[in-house]
Amino acid sequence: MTLTFHPTRVATGFDEEGMLVFDEEQRLVAVLTHLSDRYDGLSGHWFLEAKFGVLEGLGQPTYRDLDAAQEAIAQRLGRRH
């Protein structure tokens, strides 16, 4: 499964660097935010800020980088077929 990432700003109040995540049909499936230095041990990770559809059951995971986020999201989306 191929996902597309588009940079965006997210109005969270502090961590505004974000990524919109689209599936192969160009549907928005998730919004990721890049965690700042205020998060001990998670600084630099990507947080699943918003999720839609089958991703709603994922809880609130963080990913060490965008590759890890893509792999986990694609795997979860692949289960719906």
Secondary structure, DSSP 8 states (H G I E B T S, - for coil): ---EEEEEE--SSS--EEEEEE-TT--EEEEEEE--TTSTTTTT-EEEEEE-GGGGGG-S-EESSHHHHHHHHHHHHHTT-
